[in-house]
């Protein structure tokens, strides 16, 4: 089975006059960008995304703490075992 693709590049999106004064577009013009539209978009479900970010930050901090504590515990165990034993 072969994949058939269209060799033509997609047509650029037409500017939206209603979105000209949107905050994203105002920031783009203030930065001196050539077009008043910044590619991308706002997150449609910001609360869920922020909750996921908070969960992942807590997980990251827990992993860092676990690695540091494990290093101390291994060091203590090696020190208790002593070099001559």
N, C-alpha and C positions, 0 to 999 in steps of 0.2 A: 504494500500500500504506500503510495507516495503522497506527500503533503503538498497541496497546491496553494501557493501564496500569490497575492496580488503584487506585482513588481512596482506599482505606483506608490509613492509615499502618500500618507493620509493628508487630506486637505486641512489647512489650519482652521481652527474654530473661528467663527465670525465674532467680532467684539459685541458684547452685550451692553447696549446703551443704558439699560436700567441698573447695571452693576458698576457703572463708571464711578460713582461716588461711594462705592463700598470701601470699608476701611483698608482692606488688602490692596485695592487699586490705588487708593490715596498714598499709602506707604510706598508702593512701587514707583509712583510718579515722583514722590519726594526723594527717593534714592536715585532718580535720574535714569531709570530703566527705559528702554526704547518703547516698550508697550505698556499700556496701563494695567495689564493683567499678569499676575504672578501664577505660574503653572502650579497646579495642585488644588487643594481645597481644604476647607475646615473639616474637622473630625465630626461626623454626623452624630456620634454618641459620646460626647466628651466626658460625661460622668463615669461611664463604664471604662473608658480608656484611662482616666485618672485613677480609678480604683485598681485597675490592673497594674499601673505603674507603682502605686503604693505597695501593693502585694509583692511585686518583684524587688523593690528596694528593700523591704523587710527581709526577703529571702537572701538577697545579696549580703546584707549586713550580718545575718545569721551565719552564712557560710564563711565570711571573713573572720568572725569571732570564733567559730569552730576550728578553723585552720590555725589561728594564733594560739588558742587554748591547747589544741592537740600538740603543737610544737613545744609548748611549755611542759606538758605532761610527758612527752617522750624524752625531753631533756632531763626532767626530774628523775624519771625511771632509769635512764642511763647513768645519771650521777649516783643514784642509790646502788646500782649494780656494781659500780666501782670499776676502775681500770684493770685491776689485777685478777678479777674473778672470771 
